[in-house]
């Protein structure tokens, strides 16, 4: 089991520069989990593609459904007190700290490409590139 941040989820479903790494990470550990927040963040990423006319609306809806199907049953709520304690001792957003809190709660790693998370929480955060190598 590994916590994945929304960008890693997006790399898997939206073809791009990091897609092959996300696919490799999935092969290495297919039990991806995330806080419920991932859905809203992924919708926001997809919104950018809609507004720039890079991906059709129908495709965006399909990508969201596929990602939701994959993550179904692998979504968790996290303690607000835990998230806010992480916020207090870092400069990371509360959104980012939700992923860190979940990784700490489950005692697993957090897979991310976010440099701030990687440098602030090295005890749980693992880079996508390092995880795949």
N, C-alpha and C positions, 0 to 999 in steps of 0.2 A: 504494500500500500504506500502511496505517495500523494501528498497534497500538491496540486498543480495550480498555478495562478492563471488568471483569465487569458493572459497573453499566450501561454503555452497551449491552452485549449483553442484559442483562435488560430495559432500556427498549425494545429492539426486540421482544422476544418476549412480554413481559408488558404488556398495555395499561395505560397510565397517563399521568401528566402529561408525561413526556418522550418518549413513543413517537413523536410526529410529528417531533421533532428527530432521533431515532435513525434513523427512516426517511429523513429528508432527508440525513443523514450517509451512509447506505448508498447512496443515489442518487449522491451526490457522489463517493464512493470505496467501491466494493463489495468491494475486496480487504482485508477485515478480518483481522488476525492477532492472536494472543494467546499468552501462555505457557500450558502445559498446566494450570496452576493454575486457570484460568478455570472449568474443569469443576466442581471442588470448590466454588468460591465460588458458582457459579450453583446448584448443588444445595443449598447452604446457604440461598440466597435463596428457592428454591422450598420448602424445608422450612418456612420461616416462613409461607408461604401455606397449606401443608397444615395446620399446627398451628392456624392461626387460622380454618380452614375457609373461606378466601376463594376458593380454587381447588380443584376436585375432584382427587383423586389421579390419575385417568385423564388429565385435562387437563395436570396437572403432568408426567406421564410423556411426554405428547405434546410439550409445550413443550421439554423437555430433549432429546428425540430430534430435533426440528426444529433446535434451536440446534446440536446436535452435528453434524447433517448439514451445516449451513451452514459451520461452522468446520472440518470435516474437511479435513485437508491444510494447514491454516493455523495449526497449533499448534506451538509451539517449546519446547524446553528452554532454560534459561538457566544461565549459569555461576554457581555458588554464590559464588565469590570476587567476581564482579562485583556480585551482589546485596548481599553483605555489605559491600562497599566503599561502596555507596550508603547502606546502613543506617548505617554508621559516620559518614557526613558529613551525616546528616539525622535527623529525628525520625519519619520514615515507617516503617511496618511493613515487614517483609521481604516480605510479600505484595504490597504496593504497589510495592516496589522491583523485584519481578520484572517488572512491566510496564514500568517505567522502563528497566531493563537491556535488555529486548528492543528497545525503541524505540532506545536508544543503539546496540545491536549492529547493528540493521538500518538505522540512520541514517534513521529516519522519525519522524514525530510520534506521540505518545500522546494519544488522544482520551479525555477523562475529564471528570467533573463534580466530582471530589474537590479541594476547595479547598487542602488541604495539599500535594497533589502539584503542583497548578498553581502555587502560590507557591514551593515548594521546588525544582522542576525546570522553570523557565520555558523553558529551551532546547529541551525536547522535549515538554512537556505543552501541550495546546491544549484549551480548554473546548469542550464540545459546542455551546453556544450560539454561540460565536465561529466555530467551524468551519462551522456551518450558515448563518451570515449572509453 
